[in-house]
Amino acid sequence: MGNDRSGTGAETVSGPGYALLLAAGPAGKQRLMDAAAALPQLAAVPPAALLGTPGGASIVQLVDPADPQTVLTHLRTAAAHPGPVLVHLAGQLTLDAKQRLPHLALARTTPRTARYTALPWHWLAAELGRRPPGSTVVVADLVADETAWPPLRAAGPSGLAAGLTLYGTVAPAPPKRGAPPKRGMATPDYSRAFAGLLRGAAERPPLALLHQRAAMEAGLGSGPELLLDGAGPGEAYPAPDAASGPEAAGWAGQTGPAGAAGPVAVMPPRMPPGPPESFLSADPRPAPPSLRPPQPTHAPLPPPPRRAPVADPLAATHAAIFEAANSGRHSEAASMAAAWEQEALRTAGPRSDEAIHWLEVRADLSRIAGDPARACELWLAVAEARLGNGEPVGHPEVEGAVDRAHHQWQFVADRARASALAPPLMELRNRVPGRKPGALEAVRRRAELLRAPARTR
């Protein structure tokens, strides 16, 4: 069972929320992050803003726990909560020496004792993955030690996202030599940016937009770190009671019976120079105009007359992605697109045309998968990224992104999801009214209807 990937947060359940803020790490020289520094600013966020629930929330902080069973008890308390749940993790990942599975290091964790003194990641995923879809969000600000980073780098975000709606970042361990006073110690910059944005917002924006802005404010996306953007396969991990056996073949293996560790991540080959020229979708409907290719930073000269155009270097990739999507293999298509997006973020940066292009691909995949809320949110992120790059409000690509966000929003049947997406859509419609008269007023009218009490028969 996987949780909802709409990214608007815990919107499909109502009532007071529950937040578990966990900061953990080994003692002494083994500690790689000043994890506890993430909590003061998060604790200062109003509970209703942190959870996106007008009914408030209970906040539990857990700092440097020593026993994985203690953390598991807190996770089970969160998993049993009837309302929306947010779990924030700050700390470091390591692998146990025997099964080579990811663990969150705790206060007594050492390289030799991780299997017994750290929290297995699949415990967390299994407990939270049992909750109703759309009710749970995990936000992670993590570093991976020298044992965990190579396999995580190879697996990509899907190595951790199985069964979870997961946002945040995972970075490699900082160099051992650095400037005092925190020599070799990472800081939770993503968490601080995340909390700062929430404190300054009247209400919580959709999480995909919040994640994107937090990553940009923290200066992430151009380095080796992985960005966890809420997209990932929907398969869940086995429960802690069915822990992986000795035959487990690594933590990026196929999900299956007890002993499996998670889905296989689809990693792209190296990005070729320049973005693709077109999509080759198996969808009988034509691709939206805004999915035209982004222009390269240094656009090549047009070919001489009567010379055949250069073939799209990613034609086969796009064909494979959309063939999977139109065959109903939506998780597979989303994983491939997310992997290519990660490669674009690493090689070209978060504001690059390549990264925006793959954001557009993911938006269209969400449309094909029948998830209009997620598609709306991603198109909003595309519009914000283009405007952030200085594209004018009248640019066809900007207008097209906002129009498609508006179009998908009209198909969001869940009132809570639609209500959560209304404010950012309205704000963009104010800036980008588009070519169709009355678009802004149409958003306002529906937003008012969504705020009105639902009629019961």
N, C-alpha and C positions, 0 to 999 in steps of 0.2 A: 504494500500500500504506500503510495507516495502522496506527498502533500501538494497542495495547489501551487501552481507556478505563475499565478497572475501577477504576483509582485505587489499587490496593493496591501499586503499584510494579512492580518488575521481577520478577514472581512466576512467570512461565511458563518461565524458564530457570534453571538451577542453576549452581553453581560460584562461584568468587571473582568479585566485582564490579569495576567500573572507574568511577571518578568523575573528570570533568574540571571543574575549578573555574576559570572564566574571568572575570577582572575587567579591563575595558577602558574606554578613553575618550580623547578628544583631549587634547593638551597645552594648557596655558595657559588663556586665558579661554573657550575653546570647551567646556571640560569642565563638565558639568552635574551629575555625581554623583561622590561619593567612593567609587567602586566598590571599590577595594582594601580598604576597611574591612570589606567583607563576608567576606573570606577567613579572617582569624584565628579567628573563632568557628566557621566551618564546618570548618576544618582541625582544630579541637579535638574535633570529634564523632568518636567511634569509627567506623572504616570500616564495621564490620558494621551499626551503627545507621544510618549515612548511606545505605547501599545496601539495608538490610533483608535482608542475606545473612549467615547464620552463618559462612560460609567466609571472611569478611573481604573486603578490597577494596584495589585500588591507587588511590592518590589523586595526581592530577597538577594542579598549580596553574600557571596562565598569567596573568601580570600585565602589563598594558599592552603587549601585542604590537603591533608596527608593521606587519607584513605580513599581508594576508589569506591568502596562500598558506601561511604558517606555521600560522595557525589552522585552515585546511582540512586540513593534514596531521595535526594533533592530532585533529580531528573524525573523520578517516578511521581513525586508530588506534583511537579509541573505537568507531566503527561496526564495526570488524573484531573487536572483543573477543567471545569466545564466551559470556561470562556477562552478568549484568545490568549495565546502564550508566545512570549519572546524569550529566547535564550541567547545571551551574549557571552562569547568565549574570548578571553584574552590569555595568551600563553604560548606554549611551544609544543610542537609535535615531535614524536620520536617513534622508532620502531622497536618492538620487542625482539630480542636476539634469536628466539626460536622460530616463531611463525612469520616474522617480518611483517606484522600488521601495525597500522598506525594507532598510536596512543597519545592522549593528552597528558603531558608530564605533570606530576603533582609534587608536593613538597619533598617527599622522600625518594623520588625517582632517581635512579642512576642508570647508566647504560646497561648494566648487567641485571638490574632488578625491574626493568620497565614492565615486564609481563605481570608482575605482582603488585607494583606500587603506582602504576599509571592507569588512567581511565581508557579502556579500549574504545576506539571511535565507534565501533559497531554497536556497543552498548547504547551510546547516545542516539545513534541513528535508529536503532530498533525501538527504543522507548518512545521517541517522538514520532516515528513513522507510523505508529498505531493510531495516532490521533486523527480526527476527521480532516478531510482535505480542506486546505485553506485556513486552518485554525492555528498554524504554528509557523514561526519564522526563527531561523538561527542566524545570528550575525557573528562572524568570526574575524578576529584580528590576531593572526598567528604567525609565528616563525617556525621553520622546520629545521631540525638539526641535520648534521652531516649524514645521518643514516636515513632520514625521512625525505630529504629534499630530492635526491636523484629519482627515486621511483615516483614521487608526487609530480615532479617536473615532467616525467615521461607520461604519466597517466592524465595529467591535466585536471581541471576542476571536477570532472566526473568521478575522479577517484575518491572524493569526499562527499559528493552531493547526493549519493544514492538515497532515496527515500526522504530527502529533506528539501525544504525551500531555504537555500543557503546563500547568504550575501556576505561580502567581506573580502579579505585578502590573506594570502599566505606568501611569506617571503623566505628566502634562504637565510640561514644564520648570518649575522653581521660578522665582519672580519674580527679576529681576536685582537688585533691592534687598532686602536682608535683614539680619539681625543678624550681626555678626562672631562667630567668626573665619571661618566658611564662608559668606560672603555669596553668595547665589544658588546654593548647592551642596546638592543633595539627598543624603540619607544612606540607606544600604541597610537600613532598619528591618525590612522583611519578611524579609530574609536573616538578620538577627540574631535575630528572633523564631523563625524556622524552625530555626536552629541551637540556640537555647536550649531549645526543646521537645524536640529530639532528644537533647540532652545529658541531659535530665532523665527520659528514658523508658527503661524496661528493654529494650524492643524497639520498632522503628519502627511507629507506628500506620498504618492505611491513609492514603494520601496525601490523599484528599479531606478527612478529618478534620484531618490535620496542617495542610493549607492553610487550612482554615477557622479553626483556632485561631491560626495564625501571623498571618493577616490581622486578626483581632480584637485580638491583642496589639499589633500594629503600628499600631492605630487606623485601619485601612483600611476602605473600604466606604461611608463617608458622604460622601466627596469625589468629585472628578471622575475619579479613577483607575479603570482597568479591572482587574477581578480575573479571572485566568486559572485556571479551576477544573478543568482536565483534560477538559472536555467540548468537543467540536468535531467538525467534519466529518472523515471518514476519508480524503479524497483526498490524495494526495501531490503535492509539488512536482516539477517536472522536475529531473533531475540537473544539477550544475554544468556538465557538458560540453555540455548543451543549454540554455544560458542564454537568457534572454528576449531576443527580438528587438526591433527598434525599433517593431514594431507593437503591442507589449504595451500594453494599455489600462488601466494602473494596477494596483495591487497587491491589489485586492479583486475581481479579475475571476474568471471561471469557470475552473476547472481543466480543462486539456485538453492539446493537444500542446505541444511546447516553445514557450515564449513566454508560457505562462500563468503567472499569479502566485499563484493561490490561489482559494479558493472565494468565492462571493458571500455576504456576511454578511446575515442577515435582521434588519433593524433594526425594532424596534417603534415604533408611534406613541406619543405621550405617554400615560403611564399615566392612566387616568380616575380620578376620586376614588372610593376604596373598592375593595375586592377583589371578585372575581367571587363569585357565589352558588352556582354549580354547574359541573360539567364537562358538556360535551356530547360524550361519547366515542362514536366509531363502533364501539368494541369491544362485541360482544354481551354480554360479561360485565359485570356492574354494577361501577362504580368503587368502590374500597375506601372504607370509612366514613371513614378518616382524611383523605380528600381532600375532606372538607367544607370550605367556604370559611373562611378566617380571619376573625375579627371585626374590623371597622374600629376604629381607635383611638377614634373618637367614633361609637359605633353609632347609626344613625338610629332614631327612634321607629318602632314597628311601625305598619303602615298601619291606618287605621280599618276597622271591619268592612265586608265586602262590597266593599272596594276592591281592585282587581287589584294584585298585587305588581309592583314595578318590575322591568323586564327586566334580565337579566344584561348589563352593559355589555361583557363580554368573551366572550359566548357564541360569537360568530363566530370569535374567536381560538382558543378551546379546540376548537371543532369543526374548524378547519383543522389544528391541531396533531395531534389524534388521528386525523383522517382520513388525514394523511400517515403517521402511525405504523402504523396498521392496514392501510395499502396497501403497507407494506414500505419506505417512504421514511424510514428511521429517522434518518439524518443530517440530513435537512431538518427533521424534527420536533424533534430535539435542538437544532438551531441556533435555531429559533424560540423554544423554551422558554428557552434560555440567554440570548437577547437580551432577552426580557421580564424574566428574573431580574436581568440587569445594570441594566435600567431601574429595577426595584424597589430594588436596592441603592443606586443613585444618588439616587433620590427619597425613599426611606423608611428606608434604613439596613439593615445586615446582620441586625439582630435583629427587624426588622419582620415583621408578619404576612404582608405581601405577599411579602417575600423567602422566608419559610419556605414559603408556598404554592407558589411556583415550584420550590422544592427538592423538594416533594412531587410536582409534575407531572413533573419530571425522573426521579424514582424510578420512577414508574409507566411512563414511557416506556422506561426500561431494562428493566422487566419485559416489556413488549410486545416489545421488541427481542430478548428471549431472553438477556439479560445479567444473571443473578441476582446475580453478585458486585457489579456496579455498583449494582444496585437495593438490595442489602443495605447497601452503604456509604452510599448517599444517605439511606436510612431511618434509619441510625444518626446521620447528621448532623442530620436533622430532629429526632430525639429529643434530641440534645445541645442543639440550639438552643432547643427548647421548655423543657427543664430550665434552661438558662442564663437564660431569661426569667422564671424563677420559677414555672413551672407545676408543680403537685405531681406526685409520682410516680404517683398514682392517677388523674390526669386522663385521660379517654378518648383524647384526641389523643396524649398521651405513650405510653400503653399501646399504642395502635394502631400508632404508629411502631415501637416495639420489637418488637411481634408481627410486623409485616410484615418487618422486618429479619431476624428469626429464621426466618420462613417462607422468605424468599428464600435465606438461607444454606443451608438444607437442600437446595437444588437446585444448589449450587455443586459441580460435579463435580471441578474441578481441586483436588488436595490442597493445593498451595502457596497458592492463593488462599483456600481455606477456612480453612487454618491461620492465615493473616495476619489474617483477619476474626474469628477465634474470641476473642482476648483482649478487643477492645473490645466485642464482643457480650456476652461473659460479664460484663464490668464493668457494662454497662448492665442486664443481667438481674439482677445482684445488687441494683441500686437499684430496678429496675422489674420485679418478678417476674411481673406480669400476673395475669389471672384463671384461667389454666389451670394446675392443679397439675403440678409436675414439669418446668416449662419450663427452669429453671436447670440442673437435673440432666441434662436432655437435651442441653443445650449442652456440659456438662462431659464427658459420655460420648462425644459425637462428637469433641470436641477431643482426648480421649485416643486414640481410634482413629486420628485424623489424625496424631498424633505417633508412632504405632507404625510400624515399617518396613512398606512396601507389600509384599504377597504377590506373588510371581512364580510363574508356572506353568512 
